[in-house]
Amino acid sequence: MRSIRKAATAVSAVLIAAGLLAACSTSPGQPDAGGKTAITVVSLKPGSEQSAFDAFENQVKQFEAANPDIDVTSQEYEWTGPTFTAQLAGGTLPTVFTVPFTDGKSLIERGQLADLSQYVRAFGYADKFNPTVLRSGQSADGGIFGVPTAAYGVGLHYNRTLFKQAGLDPDKPPATWDEVRSYAKQIAERTGQAGYAQMTQENTGGWMLTSLTYALGGRMQVANGDKVEATIDNPGAREALTRLREMRWQDNSMGSNFLYDWGSINQEFAAGRIGMIMAGSDIYESLVQQNNIKPADYGLAVLPLAPGGSAGLLGGGTLAAVNVKASPKQQAAAAKWIDFYYMSKFLKQDAAVLDAKTLSESKQPVGLPKLPIFDKATLDQYNQWIKPYVNVPLSQMRSFNEGIFDQELAGEPTAHTQEMYAVLDTVVQAVLTDPGANIDQLLSTADSDVQAILDRG
């Protein structure tokens, strides 16, 4: 077992783009000198604490002990649209990597993922997946090229300490968008910190604008047969941008930084400089591993949905995939790793306990809110298995855990999703940095630009 540790710096980003990181550029199909099948797997995000890496390497050792003919090298990894594109183009992706649900279809259509169908079906749970979840990793003929490993819904994350300092009850998070606005204003006025902040770059601005639009009843795409129509210029998106503009320019409740990506907004939130953010319901793990958040500060609530039948909660998730350039032996070994590390814990008690015990002994989060990739009964059983090892503040996530299954979960737009998000980044940035930004014109232009992308096919 070997481990690669790469610093997430501008230098390494350049090297990745150039395809010069030796650890990643070796052929994915070469067995090592000992005759074992060598694979490279993604581990944790760069900057995670050492104890988190130690826990991961313990799991690698457990896998190698059970599979002595496989040698695993771990590699730090954090998916972002631009860096993934560079790694894909440069051929520097590891044997096993992860991508969001939104990327599955396009990668499959371009022949850039290995076919895992025979392995997943042999493991015995191919027919147990939620069909909607599995579809994100399937080809048109039903082949399985990406294995769903996690699903999330967007939630409202809030700082309980800032709530208290602002005179708000941390056990009563906002239940409407009007309350989000008033809470943000009160936090900003009484604490001097940003009451609310929004991601705006590296495709995250478009992602969160889409999330807010869904919550307010709008949709960004509509499929009509084989044709996908951009519907960005819709009342929900207009209301979303109007609310952000009012919070920014009328209330002055959004602080002074309007160029956040996923990592930087998490850092500021964990440091106690932001009262509320929207993000996937699974970010607490990264807040602990990368940002050293104080558990007492953290709260998670369901995202408010506008009244009426059209509002929905944007949901997404992660697929584990295998490099199409891997040899047949490597693909088989990679599938075993995916089964061991990502999947078995949800279906086998001994695997669930081993995973939870290993993580808890390294003081890593156990018991975070999850959405089912199979069904709710399977998830409930998993939660019972790991209950003795749960070490996260579930009582501070009660709003989300109790409310999420009452909300209608709507999948992300499916066509050229990341390209659409990149277009929408500039829309959100314009509204938050230019008091004279014309929302109607911004949405009309974005609608046309995205339609042109969709029409390319």
N, C-alpha and C positions, 0 to 999 in steps of 0.2 A: 504494500500500500504506500502510495506517495501522495504528497500534497503540494499543490501549486498555490502560492499566495501572491496576488498581484495588487499593487496599489492602484486605486481609482484616481489617477492623475491625468492631466492633459497629455503628458508624455506617453503614458500607456494607451490613451485613446488614439493617439496618432499611430502608435505601433500596431494597434489592433486594426485600424483602417488600412494600414500598409501590409497587413498579413505577416508581420515579423515576429510575433510572439512565439518563440520556439516551442514552448510547451503546448501551444494550441495548434501549431501548423504541422506537426507530425501527422503522418497518414493515419486515419482513424482505423485502418484495418491491419496494422502491424502487430503480431504477437511479440512479447518481449523475449529476451534471451533465455528465460527459464521455461519457455514453451507454454506459458499461460496466455490466455486471451486478454489483451490489455484494452481497457476502455477508460475514457475521461468523462467525468460526470460533473454537473454543476453542483456547487455546494451552497454557500450563503452569499449575501450581498457584500461587496467590498466595504470595509469599515465596521463590520460586525465585531462584537467583543470576542476576546479569545476563548472564553468559556463556551460560546456558541459553536466556534470552530472545533473545539475539543469534543463537544457532544456529537457533532457531525462525524468527526474522524472515528469516534467510538462505534458509530453505526456502520461506517465503512469496514472496520475490523470485524464486526459481527457478520457482515455480508461475506467478507472474504473467508472467514472461518467456515461458513456454510457452503461456500463455493470456492474451494482451494485452487481451481483451475482458472480463476479470473483475478486479474490484477487491476485495481481501481485507482485512478488518479483523480483527485478532486480539484476543482477550479472555481475560484470566486466568479460570481456572475450576477449581473443585474440587468434585466431586460429594459431597454428603452428603444423607441422606434429608430432613431438615428444610429445608435451603436449596433443594434441587431442587424440593420441593413448592411453596415460596414463589415461586420463579422461574416455575414452570409456571403457577401460578394468576395471577401478575401479568403474564404475557405477556412476560417479560424474557429468555427464552432466546435465544441467538444462532441463526443459521441452521443451523450444524453444531454439535452438542453430543454428549456421550458419557454413557452410562448403563450401570450394571452389567447383566449378563445377567438378573438377577432382576427387573428392571423392564420388560423388553421386552414380555412378553405383555400385561401390564395396560395399558401405554401404547398398544399396538396396538389392543386391544379397545375402548379409549375414544376411538379416532380421533385420537390426539395425536401421531402420527408420520406423516411423508410416506411415500408408497409409492415405494420406490426400485427396484422389481423391474426395470423396463425398462432402467435404467442399469446395474445390476449384471450383468444378463444380457448386455448389450451389451459389457461389459468382458471377458467370456469366462471368468470363473472361478466363476460361480454354482454349477456342478455339481462344483467341486473342493473345496468346503468339507466339513469333517467334518460329517455330517448332524446329529449331536447338538449341535454348536456352533452351526450355522446356525439350528436350530430355535428358539433363544432370541430370534431377531429376525424370526421368520416369523409370519404370520397363519395362521388355521386352514386357509385354502385354499392355503397355500404362497407367498403374497406376501412379498416381502422388504422390511421396514420398518426393520430395524436391521442394520448390517453388522458382523459380528464382527471386531474388530481385534486383540484380544489375549486370551489364555487363561492362567490361572495355577492352580497348586495351592498350598494352604496349606503353608508350610514353617516350620521352627524356625530363627529367626534368633538368632545368639549373638555375644557380644562376646569375641573371641579374647584380648584383653588382660586382661579380667577372669578368663577361664579360667586364663591363666598365673599371674596374681596369686593365684588361689585354689589353685594346685597341680594344675590339671587340664590334660590334653593337648588343645589346641585342634584338633588333627587327629583327635580321637576324640570327636565330639559324642555326646550321649546317644542310645541306641538303643531305650530303653524308657521308659515313663512313670515307673517307679520310679527310673530313673537321672536323669530330668529333676528329680524331687524331690530326690534326694540331691545332685546337682550344684548346684541352687539353694540348698540349705541350706549347702553348703560355700562357695559364692561369698558369700553373705550374712555368714557367720561370719568369713571371712578378709579380706574387702574392705570390709565395711560398706555395700555397695551392694545393691540388690534383686537377688536371684538370678534371679527370674522375675517377670514382670508380665503382667497381662491387661487388654485393652480392656473397657470396661464401659458406654460411653454413646454416644449418637447412632447407635443401632442396631448398633454394633460389638461390644457385649457379647453380644448375641444371635447375631451372626455367628460370633464366636469360640467361644461355648458350643456352637453347632451343629457347628463344626469339631471341637472336642474330643469331642463326643458321637459324631460319625461315626467318629473314630479309635478310639473305645472300643466300637464295634459297634452304636450306637443310631442311630435316625432320628427326625426331628421331624414328618414328615408321611408319610402313605401314601395313594395314590390308589386308589379303588375305583370304576372306571368314571368317571362324571362327578362323583362326590363325592370330596372330599379330607378325610381324617380327621387330626386333630391327634393325634400320638403322642408328645408332649413328655414325658409321665410314663412314661419308659422306663428300664431299668437302665443304659444307657450314659450318659444325662444325669445320673442319680443318682450314678454313679461319678465323672463329670466334676466335679460340684459338690462331692462329698466330697473329691476330691483337692485342689481349690482351697481348701476349708475347712481341710484339714490343713496345707497349705503356709502358709496365712495365719495360722492361730491356734496350731498346734502348733510349726511350724518357724520362724515369723517370718521367712520368706525372701522375702516379696513387697513389702518396703519399706513406705512409709506413704501412698502415693497410690493410691486405688482408684477414681478417676474419670477414667480415661484415655479419650480417643477416638483415632482413627487418627493424627491429626497430633501430638497431645501425647505419645503413647507413642513415636512415631518420634523426636521431639525428645529425649526422655530417654534413649532407647536410643543414639542417635548421640552423645550427650554422655558416654557411658560410665557411666551411672548405673543401667543394667539389664543383667543378664547374659543373659537369654533372653526372647524373645517369640514368639508365634505371629502370623503375618501372611501375606498373599499373597506368593508367591515373587518378585514384581516390585518390591518396595519399595526395592531398592537405588538405583534411579534417583532416587527422591524423597529418600532419605537423603543423596545427593550434592548434588542441586540445591537442596534446602531446608534441610538440616540440617548440611551440611559434615562428614559423617562421615569419619574417617580410614580409608582403605581397609585398612590393616593390622589395624584393629580388627574387621573384619567377617567373619562366617562364616555359612554357610547349609547346613542339613542337612534331610534329609527328616523329615517329622513321624513320630514313632513310631506304629505301628499295633498294636493289641492282637492277640494270636494268635487265629486262628479266621477263618471265612469271611465274617463280617458286617462287619468293620471296613473302612472306606473313607476315602479322602482327599477332603475337600471341595474341589471345584474351581469356578472361576467365570471371569469375564472381562468384557470391555468391548465395548459396541456403539457404533458411530458412527451417529447419527441426524440427521434433517433436520427442521427446524421445519415443521409442517404448514401454517402460515400463509404460508410462502414462496411466491413466484410460481413458475410453471412454469420460467421462465428461471433463477430462483435455485435451484430444486431441481436442475436440470441442472448448474449451476455447482458447487453443493455436492457433488453426486455425483462430479464431476471432482476436487474437492479430496480427498474421502475416498479415491478411487482413488490419487491422487498421494501423499498424506501417509501414509496408513495401509497401503495394500494392495500397491502395485506392488513395493515392496522385497522382498516375499516371493516374487515370481514372475518378476522381471526383474533380471538381473545388473547392468545399468547403473544401475537405480534403487536397488538394494541398496548398490552402491558409493558412489553419490552421497550417499545418506542417511548411511552410516557415515562417509564422509570429512568431510562437513559437521559432524557431531556431534563427531568426534574432534578436528578442528581447533579446536573451541571447548571441548575438554577435557570433553565430556559422555560419559556412560557408553555404551559400545558393546560388545555381545556378552553381554548379560545372559541368564540362563537363561529360556527360553520354552517353553511348551507349544504344540503345533501347532494352528493353526486350520484348516489343510488336512489334511496328513498328515505323518508323521514324516520321510518322504523329502524332502518339500518344505522342511521346517524344516532338515534336515541340509544341503541344498543352499544355503539362505540362509546358514547358519553358515559354510560354506566360502567363499562370496563375500565375507563381511565379515571373514574371519579376519585379514587384514593390519592391520585397524583396531581390533581388540579391545583394550580398555584397562581391563577390569575384572579383579579378582583371581579368575579362574576356579578356580584351584587351591584356594581357600578356600571354594568352593561345590561341591566334588567330591561330597560326600555326597548333595546334592540332585540334581545332574546325573546321577550314576550310579545313583541309586536310584529316581528319580521314575517311570520307565517300568515298574518292577516293582510299583508300587502301583496298586490299583484306584481309578480316579478316579470319584467320585460327584458328580453335579451338586447344586447348592443346591436346597432346597425351592422349589417353583414357584408356590405359591398364597399371595398376600398376604405375600410373604416379608419385606419391610421392616417391615410392621406386626407380624409375628411376632417379628422381631428386637427391635423396640422393647419388646414385652412382656417378652422374655427379658432385656433390659438390667437391669430392676429385680430380676430373680431373682439375677443375678450380683452386683449391687451389694449386695443383702441378705446374701448369703453372706459377702462380703468385709468387710462393715462391722458385722455383728451376730453375735456369737459364739453367740447362742441361736437363730439362724435355723433354722427347721424345713424341711429340704430336701424332704421328702415333701409337706408342705403347699404349699410354693412351686411345686413341679412340678404338683401337682394343680390348683391355682388357675390357673396359666399355661395348662395344657392346656385348661381350660374356657374361659378368656378367648380363646384363639386359635381354638378351635372355633367360638365365637360369631362371630368375624371371618370365618372360612371359610364359615360358613353364610349369611352375607350375600350371598355370591356376588360 
